[in-house]
């Protein structure tokens, strides 16, 4: 069995010797260089399992070596050593292609964990399967053959080789957790835990204990020692879903845990090292949250090293047919799956899907209950929110927008030969109707008006308003945040 060889690049004799001794004790072969020139000479002659370089060298910067290794030695991970507190350098190196970083003074336990993780990456790096070739189901990978999805899967394969934190952005229901699971599954950490945490679902008083664990007797009810999310994900990946919902005091503690890679259990006196890759996700704009003072800027830069944007379903409607087939096959429970009629498929492809893939699943699950003989018709879909796209623009001149989101108006997707249908025909027959200057702004105005009326009707009881509008409480809360709808002062 070939012993992995490590290249250490540093001009400080003492640190270089310390790193060399530590790595040799791990059973590894080590080459050393004190400048970029020597490092390039070693790289040209030898294949390395890891390159470890200082950021400041006599003949240049370590980030130059990072870019060269990332471009010319794609299967060789490279990590950097940065000065204490030099967050900007670490982030720049990660964005340039560095696998990971260490801060001075170098903690040897962190060094060992990083080296072990890098060697796993080097060992599997040449055998990572291309995106889309795994025989996973819809729950464990992103489905779609559109150009935007092919690009997305290619990005995921590249991101999987790094330890750099990834910030996944996208609308609610677009598949952010699936993307995070794909990054984990393609990485050298695939055989380690993947822990997903909904930051908005944990009471603030319990957050520290949930994230970092606690010792027996730390507080009332702490009858035993318990690990937190960081310890549970040790060696693997920790996904922080809806990270924008973290309260500011918890953001401070999280920043320290990410920077130091150590956590202290509630009630403990010492910190313990953890080795986790952080993936965060949110449907909110974190940069705006920083500007508003709701999210720490230093934590934002630490989490947002690499941004991965998930497209909404309306930007990849060509994938609707494939997604529908996968979802219907899963919902069938092993029996012959139902099929969409051509008209029903066309209706789905013409729909905006504000709830994205999650809404498509809900639509199809409901349609199965009404489908006859395994064939889903347009009427079975009950695309209740589709009318704003079709009718809002042609009714722009009316004194009051059509309330298409209210339950009593939800039959418009299959209009009967009654008064509502004739009214719609009358509106369509006016070809000279003035169109809105901006359809998104107009639809936002319609949606804002409907939500405000529902809230007024329920005296701002958001739970009742959500039931009245036929959406979930979380969907209503998201729409209120997006449209800047706030509860009036008492």
C-alpha positions as CSV (number, residue, x, y, z in Angstrom):
1,X,0.0,0.0,0.0
2,X,1.4,3.4,-1.0
3,X,1.9,5.8,1.8
4,X,0.4,9.3,1.0
5,X,2.9,12.1,0.6
6,X,2.3,15.6,1.9
7,X,4.0,18.8,0.6
8,X,4.5,21.5,3.3
9,X,5.3,25.0,2.0
10,X,6.3,27.5,4.7
11,X,9.3,29.8,5.2
12,X,9.2,29.6,9.0
13,X,11.7,26.9,10.0
14,X,10.0,26.1,13.4
15,X,6.5,25.8,12.0
16,X,7.6,23.8,9.1
17,X,9.5,21.4,11.4
18,X,6.5,21.1,13.7
19,X,4.2,20.3,10.8
20,X,6.7,17.7,9.4
21,X,7.0,15.9,12.7
22,X,3.3,15.8,13.2
23,X,2.6,14.4,9.8
24,X,5.4,11.8,10.0
25,X,3.9,10.6,13.3
26,X,0.6,10.1,11.4
27,X,2.5,7.6,9.2
28,X,2.8,10.0,6.2
29,X,5.7,10.9,4.0
30,X,6.6,14.6,3.9
31,X,8.4,16.9,1.5
32,X,9.1,20.5,2.5
33,X,9.6,23.8,0.6
34,X,10.3,27.3,1.9
35,X,9.1,29.2,-1.2
36,X,6.9,29.0,-4.3
37,X,9.7,28.1,-6.6
38,X,10.6,25.0,-4.6
39,X,6.9,24.0,-4.2
40,X,6.4,24.2,-8.0
41,X,9.5,22.0,-8.5
42,X,8.2,19.4,-6.1
43,X,4.7,19.4,-7.7
44,X,6.2,18.8,-11.1
45,X,8.0,15.7,-10.0
46,X,5.7,14.1,-7.4
47,X,2.0,13.4,-6.9
48,X,0.8,14.6,-3.5
49,X,-2.1,13.6,-1.3
50,X,-2.2,17.1,0.1
51,X,-0.4,20.4,-0.2
52,X,-0.2,22.6,2.9
53,X,1.0,26.2,2.3
54,X,1.5,29.4,4.2
55,X,-0.2,32.5,2.7
56,X,2.9,34.7,2.8
57,X,6.1,33.3,1.2
58,X,9.4,35.1,0.3
59,X,8.7,35.0,-3.5
60,X,4.9,35.4,-3.6
61,X,1.6,34.6,-2.0
62,X,0.2,31.2,-1.1
63,X,-3.0,32.0,-3.0
64,X,-1.0,31.9,-6.2
65,X,-0.1,28.3,-5.4
66,X,-3.8,27.6,-4.6
67,X,-4.9,28.7,-8.0
68,X,-2.1,26.8,-9.8
69,X,-2.9,23.5,-7.9
70,X,-6.6,24.0,-8.5
71,X,-6.1,24.5,-12.2
72,X,-3.3,22.0,-12.9
73,X,-3.5,19.3,-10.2
74,X,-7.3,18.9,-9.8
75,X,-7.1,15.7,-7.8
76,X,-4.7,17.2,-5.2
77,X,-6.3,19.1,-2.3
78,X,-4.5,22.2,-1.1
79,X,-5.0,23.8,2.3
80,X,-3.7,27.2,3.5
81,X,-2.3,28.5,6.8
82,X,-3.5,32.0,7.6
83,X,-2.6,34.5,10.3
84,X,-4.8,34.6,13.4
85,X,-8.0,36.5,12.7
86,X,-7.3,36.8,9.0
87,X,-10.8,35.9,7.9
88,X,-10.5,37.7,4.5
89,X,-7.4,35.7,3.5
90,X,-9.1,32.4,4.5
91,X,-12.3,33.2,2.5
92,X,-10.2,34.4,-0.5
93,X,-8.3,31.1,-0.5
94,X,-11.4,29.0,-0.3
95,X,-13.0,30.9,-3.2
96,X,-9.8,30.4,-5.2
97,X,-10.1,26.6,-4.8
98,X,-8.5,25.7,-1.4
99,X,-9.8,22.6,0.2
100,X,-9.6,24.0,3.7
101,X,-7.6,26.4,6.0
102,X,-5.8,26.4,9.3
103,X,-5.2,29.5,11.5
104,X,-2.0,30.3,13.4
105,X,-1.1,29.2,15.9
106,X,-1.8,25.8,14.3
107,X,-3.8,23.5,16.6
108,X,-2.4,20.0,16.0
109,X,-5.7,18.2,16.5
110,X,-7.3,20.4,13.9
111,X,-4.4,19.7,11.6
112,X,-4.8,15.9,12.0
113,X,-8.6,16.1,11.3
114,X,-8.0,18.3,8.2
115,X,-5.3,16.0,6.8
116,X,-7.4,12.9,7.3
117,X,-10.4,14.6,5.5
118,X,-8.1,15.8,2.7
119,X,-6.6,12.3,2.2
120,X,-10.1,10.8,1.9
121,X,-10.9,13.4,-0.8
122,X,-7.7,12.7,-2.6
123,X,-8.4,8.9,-2.5
124,X,-11.9,9.3,-4.0
125,X,-11.4,12.4,-6.1
126,X,-10.7,10.5,-9.3
127,X,-13.7,8.2,-8.8
128,X,-16.5,10.6,-8.1
129,X,-19.4,9.8,-10.3
130,X,-20.7,12.4,-12.6
131,X,-23.9,14.1,-11.5
132,X,-27.0,12.4,-12.7
133,X,-25.5,8.9,-12.9
134,X,-26.5,7.7,-9.5
135,X,-29.6,5.6,-9.2
136,X,-31.1,7.7,-6.4
137,X,-34.8,8.4,-6.0
138,X,-36.4,11.9,-6.1
139,X,-35.9,12.2,-2.3
140,X,-32.1,12.0,-2.5
141,X,-31.1,13.9,-5.7
142,X,-32.2,16.8,-7.9
143,X,-34.2,15.7,-10.9
144,X,-34.2,17.4,-14.2
145,X,-32.5,17.5,-17.6
146,X,-32.8,21.2,-18.4
147,X,-29.6,23.1,-19.0
148,X,-29.8,25.0,-15.7
149,X,-30.1,21.7,-13.8
150,X,-27.2,20.1,-15.6
151,X,-25.1,23.1,-14.7
152,X,-26.3,22.9,-11.1
153,X,-25.3,19.2,-10.8
154,X,-21.9,20.0,-12.3
155,X,-21.4,22.7,-9.7
156,X,-22.3,20.3,-6.9
157,X,-19.7,17.8,-8.0
158,X,-17.0,20.5,-8.0
159,X,-18.2,21.9,-4.6
160,X,-18.1,18.4,-3.1
161,X,-14.3,18.2,-3.2
162,X,-13.8,21.2,-1.0
163,X,-14.4,21.9,2.7
164,X,-15.5,25.4,2.0
165,X,-18.8,26.5,3.5
166,X,-21.6,26.6,1.0
167,X,-24.6,29.0,1.2
168,X,-27.6,27.6,-0.8
169,X,-30.2,30.2,-1.8
170,X,-33.5,29.6,-3.4
171,X,-37.2,30.0,-3.0
172,X,-39.2,27.9,-0.6
173,X,-39.8,24.4,-2.0
174,X,-37.0,24.6,-4.6
175,X,-35.0,21.7,-3.2
176,X,-32.3,23.3,-1.0
177,X,-32.0,20.3,1.3
178,X,-31.8,17.9,-1.6
179,X,-28.9,20.0,-3.0
180,X,-27.1,19.9,0.3
181,X,-27.6,16.1,0.5
182,X,-26.1,15.8,-3.0
183,X,-23.1,17.8,-2.0
184,X,-22.6,15.5,1.0
185,X,-23.2,12.3,-1.1
186,X,-20.6,13.3,-3.7
187,X,-18.0,14.2,-1.1
188,X,-15.4,12.2,0.8
189,X,-17.7,12.6,3.8
190,X,-20.5,10.5,2.2
191,X,-20.0,7.7,4.7
192,X,-20.3,10.1,7.6
193,X,-23.5,11.7,9.1
194,X,-25.5,14.3,7.3
195,X,-27.5,16.4,9.9
196,X,-30.1,18.9,8.7
197,X,-31.3,21.5,11.2
198,X,-34.2,23.9,10.8
199,X,-32.9,26.9,12.6
200,X,-36.4,28.5,12.7
201,X,-38.0,25.6,14.5
202,X,-35.8,25.6,17.7
203,X,-36.9,27.8,20.7
204,X,-34.3,30.4,21.4
205,X,-33.8,29.2,25.0
206,X,-32.9,25.7,23.8
207,X,-30.6,26.6,20.9
208,X,-27.2,26.4,22.6
209,X,-28.1,23.1,24.1
210,X,-29.4,21.7,20.8
211,X,-26.4,22.9,18.8
212,X,-23.6,22.1,21.2
213,X,-25.0,19.6,23.7
214,X,-25.1,19.7,27.4
215,X,-23.6,18.0,30.5
216,X,-25.7,16.2,33.1
217,X,-27.0,18.6,35.7
218,X,-26.4,21.7,33.5
219,X,-30.0,22.8,34.0
220,X,-33.3,21.4,35.2
221,X,-34.2,18.3,33.2
222,X,-30.6,17.6,32.1
223,X,-30.5,14.1,33.5
224,X,-27.8,12.8,31.2
225,X,-24.9,14.0,29.0
226,X,-26.2,14.7,25.5
227,X,-24.4,15.6,22.3
228,X,-25.6,18.4,20.1
229,X,-25.9,18.8,16.4
230,X,-22.2,19.6,15.9
231,X,-21.2,16.4,17.7
232,X,-23.8,14.3,15.8
233,X,-22.4,15.6,12.5
234,X,-18.8,15.1,13.5
235,X,-16.8,13.9,10.4
236,X,-19.8,14.7,8.2
237,X,-21.9,17.6,7.1
238,X,-24.1,20.0,9.1
239,X,-26.8,21.8,7.2
240,X,-28.3,24.9,8.8
241,X,-31.6,25.4,7.1
242,X,-33.3,28.8,7.3
243,X,-30.1,30.2,8.9
244,X,-31.5,33.7,8.7
245,X,-33.9,32.9,11.5
246,X,-31.1,32.5,14.0
247,X,-31.3,35.1,16.8
248,X,-28.2,37.4,17.1
249,X,-26.9,35.9,20.4
250,X,-26.8,32.4,18.8
251,X,-25.1,33.8,15.7
252,X,-22.2,34.9,17.9
253,X,-21.8,31.4,19.4
254,X,-22.2,29.8,16.0
255,X,-19.5,32.0,14.5
256,X,-17.0,31.0,17.2
257,X,-17.8,27.3,16.7
258,X,-17.2,27.6,13.0
259,X,-14.0,29.6,13.3
260,X,-12.4,27.6,16.1
261,X,-13.9,24.2,15.1
262,X,-14.5,23.6,18.8
263,X,-17.7,23.6,20.8
264,X,-18.3,23.7,24.5
265,X,-21.3,21.8,25.9
266,X,-23.7,23.7,28.2
267,X,-22.3,23.1,31.7
268,X,-18.9,22.0,30.5
269,X,-15.6,23.8,31.3
270,X,-13.6,22.7,28.3
271,X,-14.1,22.8,24.5
272,X,-14.0,19.7,22.3
273,X,-12.9,19.6,18.7
274,X,-15.4,18.9,15.9
275,X,-14.9,18.3,12.2
276,X,-17.9,19.3,10.3
277,X,-18.6,20.9,6.9
278,X,-21.2,23.7,7.1
279,X,-23.8,24.1,4.5
280,X,-26.4,26.8,5.1
281,X,-29.6,27.5,3.3
282,X,-32.3,30.2,3.3
283,X,-35.0,31.7,1.1
284,X,-34.2,35.1,2.5
285,X,-31.6,37.6,1.1
286,X,-28.8,37.4,3.7
287,X,-27.1,40.5,2.4
288,X,-30.3,42.5,3.0
289,X,-30.6,40.9,6.5
290,X,-27.0,42.1,7.2
291,X,-28.0,45.6,6.1
292,X,-31.0,45.6,8.3
293,X,-29.0,44.5,11.3
294,X,-30.7,41.1,11.6
295,X,-27.7,39.0,10.6
296,X,-24.0,39.4,11.6
297,X,-21.8,40.5,8.8
298,X,-18.8,38.4,10.0
299,X,-21.0,35.3,10.1
300,X,-22.4,36.1,6.7
301,X,-18.9,36.2,5.2
302,X,-18.0,33.0,7.0
303,X,-21.0,31.1,5.7
304,X,-21.2,32.7,2.2
305,X,-17.8,31.6,0.9
306,X,-19.5,29.8,-2.0
307,X,-23.0,30.6,-3.1
308,X,-25.2,28.0,-4.8
309,X,-28.4,29.3,-6.3
310,X,-31.3,26.9,-6.9
311,X,-33.6,28.0,-9.7
312,X,-37.3,28.2,-9.1
313,X,-39.4,25.7,-11.0
314,X,-40.8,28.4,-13.3
315,X,-37.3,28.8,-14.7
316,X,-37.1,25.1,-15.7
317,X,-40.6,24.2,-16.7
318,X,-39.2,21.7,-19.2
319,X,-38.4,19.5,-16.2
320,X,-42.1,19.4,-15.1
321,X,-42.9,16.2,-17.0
322,X,-39.8,14.3,-15.7
323,X,-40.5,15.6,-12.1
324,X,-44.1,14.6,-12.4
325,X,-43.2,11.1,-13.5
326,X,-40.8,10.6,-10.6
327,X,-43.3,12.0,-8.0
328,X,-46.2,9.9,-9.4
329,X,-44.1,6.8,-9.3
330,X,-43.2,7.4,-5.7
331,X,-46.8,8.2,-4.7
332,X,-48.1,5.0,-6.4
333,X,-46.5,2.9,-3.6
334,X,-45.3,0.2,-6.0
335,X,-48.5,-0.1,-8.0
336,X,-48.8,1.1,-11.6
337,X,-48.4,4.9,-11.4
338,X,-51.0,7.3,-12.7
339,X,-50.3,9.3,-15.9
340,X,-50.9,12.8,-16.9
341,X,-53.0,13.5,-20.0
342,X,-51.3,15.7,-22.6
343,X,-53.7,18.5,-21.6
344,X,-52.9,18.2,-17.9
345,X,-49.1,18.2,-18.7
346,X,-49.5,21.4,-20.8
347,X,-51.5,23.0,-17.9
348,X,-48.7,22.2,-15.5
349,X,-46.1,23.6,-17.8
350,X,-48.0,26.8,-18.1
351,X,-48.3,27.2,-14.4
352,X,-45.9,29.5,-12.4
353,X,-45.6,27.2,-9.3
354,X,-45.0,29.8,-6.6
355,X,-44.4,26.9,-4.2
356,X,-41.9,25.2,-6.6
357,X,-41.3,21.5,-6.5
358,X,-43.1,21.1,-3.1
359,X,-46.2,22.6,-4.6
360,X,-46.0,20.3,-7.6
361,X,-45.9,17.3,-5.2
362,X,-49.0,18.6,-3.4
363,X,-50.8,19.2,-6.7
364,X,-50.1,15.7,-7.9
365,X,-50.9,14.1,-4.6
366,X,-54.3,15.8,-4.6
367,X,-54.9,15.0,-8.2
368,X,-54.4,11.3,-7.6
369,X,-57.4,11.4,-5.2
370,X,-59.7,12.6,-8.1
371,X,-58.2,10.8,-11.0
372,X,-60.3,8.2,-12.8
373,X,-58.7,5.0,-14.1
374,X,-55.2,6.2,-13.5
375,X,-55.4,9.2,-15.9
376,X,-55.0,12.7,-14.4
377,X,-57.1,15.4,-16.3
378,X,-56.7,19.1,-16.1
379,X,-59.7,19.4,-13.8
380,X,-58.1,16.9,-11.4
381,X,-55.1,19.3,-10.9
382,X,-57.2,22.1,-9.5
383,X,-54.6,24.7,-10.2
384,X,-56.3,27.2,-7.9
385,X,-53.7,29.9,-8.0
386,X,-53.2,29.9,-11.7
387,X,-55.7,32.6,-12.4
388,X,-53.6,35.6,-11.5
389,X,-51.3,34.9,-14.5
390,X,-54.2,34.6,-16.9
391,X,-56.7,37.1,-15.6
392,X,-55.0,39.7,-13.5
393,X,-53.5,41.6,-16.5
394,X,-56.8,41.7,-18.4
395,X,-58.7,43.0,-15.4
396,X,-56.2,45.8,-14.7
397,X,-58.8,48.5,-15.4
398,X,-61.3,47.2,-12.9
399,X,-61.7,49.2,-9.7
400,X,-60.9,46.2,-7.4
401,X,-58.5,43.3,-8.2
402,X,-60.1,39.8,-8.6
403,X,-59.6,37.8,-5.4
404,X,-58.5,34.6,-7.0
405,X,-56.7,33.3,-3.9
406,X,-59.8,33.1,-1.7
407,X,-61.4,29.7,-1.3
408,X,-64.7,30.8,-2.9
409,X,-62.9,31.8,-6.1
410,X,-60.8,28.7,-6.4
411,X,-62.9,26.9,-9.0
412,X,-61.7,29.3,-11.7
413,X,-59.2,26.7,-13.1
414,X,-62.3,24.7,-14.3
415,X,-64.9,27.4,-14.9
416,X,-68.5,26.1,-15.1
417,X,-70.9,27.6,-17.5
418,X,-72.1,30.1,-14.9
419,X,-71.7,33.8,-14.2
420,X,-68.0,33.7,-13.3
421,X,-67.1,32.1,-16.6
422,X,-69.2,34.6,-18.6
423,X,-67.5,37.5,-16.7
424,X,-64.1,36.1,-17.6
425,X,-65.1,35.8,-21.3
426,X,-66.3,39.4,-21.2
427,X,-62.9,40.5,-19.9
428,X,-61.0,38.5,-22.5
429,X,-63.1,40.0,-25.2
430,X,-61.6,43.5,-24.5
431,X,-58.5,43.4,-26.6
432,X,-57.8,47.1,-26.0
433,X,-57.4,46.6,-22.2
434,X,-54.2,48.4,-20.9
435,X,-51.5,45.9,-19.8
436,X,-49.5,46.5,-16.6
437,X,-46.0,48.0,-17.1
438,X,-44.6,45.3,-14.9
439,X,-46.4,42.0,-14.5
440,X,-44.4,40.9,-11.4
441,X,-45.1,44.2,-9.6
442,X,-48.8,44.0,-10.6
443,X,-49.1,40.4,-9.3
444,X,-47.4,41.4,-6.1
445,X,-49.9,44.2,-5.7
446,X,-52.8,41.7,-6.2
447,X,-51.3,39.2,-3.8
448,X,-50.6,42.0,-1.2
449,X,-54.2,43.2,-1.5
450,X,-55.6,39.6,-1.0
451,X,-53.5,38.9,2.0
452,X,-54.2,42.2,3.7
453,X,-58.0,41.6,3.2
454,X,-57.7,38.1,4.7
455,X,-55.7,39.4,7.6
456,X,-58.2,42.2,8.2
457,X,-61.1,39.7,8.1
458,X,-59.4,37.6,10.8
459,X,-58.2,40.6,12.9
460,X,-54.6,39.7,11.9
461,X,-54.8,36.1,13.1
462,X,-52.3,34.7,10.7
463,X,-53.3,31.1,11.3
464,X,-56.9,31.8,10.4
465,X,-55.9,33.9,7.5
466,X,-53.7,31.1,6.1
467,X,-56.7,28.7,6.4
468,X,-58.9,31.2,4.7
469,X,-56.5,31.5,1.8
470,X,-55.9,27.8,1.5
471,X,-52.2,27.9,2.2
472,X,-49.9,26.9,5.1
473,X,-48.9,29.2,7.9
474,X,-45.3,29.1,6.7
475,X,-46.3,30.0,3.2
476,X,-48.3,33.0,4.5
477,X,-45.4,34.1,6.7
478,X,-43.0,33.9,3.7
479,X,-45.3,35.9,1.5
480,X,-45.8,38.6,4.3
481,X,-42.0,38.9,4.6
482,X,-41.5,39.1,0.8
483,X,-44.3,41.7,0.4
484,X,-43.3,43.7,3.6
485,X,-46.7,43.2,5.2
486,X,-46.5,44.0,8.9
487,X,-48.9,43.9,11.8
488,X,-50.3,47.3,12.5
489,X,-49.3,49.0,15.8
490,X,-51.8,48.5,18.6
